[in-house]
Amino acid sequence: MPWLFTLFVSACVTLLPLGNAGAAELRVGFGLTKPPYVLESGKEGLEVEIAEQALAAAGYKMVGLQLPPARGLAMQRAGQLDVLLTVDEGIGGSDHFSEPYIVYQNVAISLAARNLQIKRIEDLALHSVAAFQNAEVILGERFRTLVLNHSQYKEYPQQIIQNNLLYTNRVDVVVGDRRIFRYFSSQLDPKVDVSQPIAIHAIFPPNPRKAVFKDALVRDRFNAGLRTIQGNGVYDAIVKKYAGQQ
């Protein structure tokens, strides 16, 4: 019957994700520049693009807002954001958390030629260590206990300094996210030899990151959109785009 065919087509169209022109806009908060996860423009980066494409697959348009972490969390708790990226359930609150959409991986990194034997956090006590700012707080109690009594431990607000220190043999080990390390290696002065092989010591657990949503239905649609882009190759294409910074 013609009317049955018309009804079927209408139902299918209703289920299709909205195009950008008609998509509902969501205010999405995320952190300040942290390449390769968030680039300076606030419109590019591994994390930004994964979230944007997962939301697009769910029928939403992302309106990104770069915010200092404390302000982002305050706005999320005040209901001023639809989504806040890069969180874990330890932030508390009663909003709705997504499935993990990206995994951060902090590691210890040394020059392979040094053949350093670093198999656990406590092994860092034998070496000079350069870490990212607030690593003492972020990396857990075992790491904090170690560095409190470590005379050759220092944190740097600009992570590119860590890379320079390592490649110029002025520090034994750097501690930080592996993708961030790779990114800043590509930004060093050409006189610094970044072709030197490195050793990655996976002494910290992986850190899966989630997004927190004001609305449970939007969260569920995001999860579905994430599965869509993981299945159709979009997710992998974004990761490959930043493969040089892994």
HELIX and SHEET records of a PDB file:
HELIX    1   1 PRO A    2  LEU A   15  1                                  14    
HELIX    2   2 LEU A   46  ALA A   57  1                                  12    
HELIX    3   3 PRO A   69  ARG A   77  1                                   9    
HELIX    4   4 GLU A   89  ILE A   91  5                                   3    
HELIX    5   5 ALA A  112  ARG A  114  5                                   3    
HELIX    6   6 ILE A  121  LEU A  126  5                                   6    
HELIX    7   7 ALA A  135  ILE A  138  1                                   4    
HELIX    8   8 GLU A  141  LEU A  148  1                                   8    
HELIX    9   9 ILE A  160  TYR A  167  1                                   8    
HELIX   10  10 ARG A  178  SER A  185  1                                   8    
HELIX   11  11 ALA A  216  ASN A  232  1                                  17    
HELIX   12  12 VAL A  234  LYS A  241  1                                   8    
HELIX   13  13 ALA A  243  GLN A  245  5                                   3    
SHEET    1   A 5 TYR A  60  GLN A  66  0                                        
SHEET    2   A 5 ALA A  24  PHE A  30  1                                        
SHEET    3   A 5 VAL A  83  VAL A  87  1                                        
SHEET    4   A 5 ASN A 207  PHE A 213 -1                                        
SHEET    5   A 5 HIS A  96  PHE A  97 -1                                        
SHEET    1   B 5 TYR A  60  GLN A  66  0                                        
SHEET    2   B 5 ALA A  24  PHE A  30  1                                        
SHEET    3   B 5 VAL A  83  VAL A  87  1                                        
SHEET    4   B 5 ASN A 207  PHE A 213 -1                                        
SHEET    5   B 5 ILE A 102  TYR A 104 -1                                        
SHEET    1   C 5 TYR A 153  TYR A 156  0                                        
SHEET    2   C 5 VAL A 129  PHE A 132  1                                        
SHEET    3   C 5 VAL A 173  ASP A 177  1                                        
SHEET    4   C 5 ASN A 106  LEU A 111 -1                                        
SHEET    5   C 5 ILE A 198  HIS A 201 -1                                        
END                                                                             
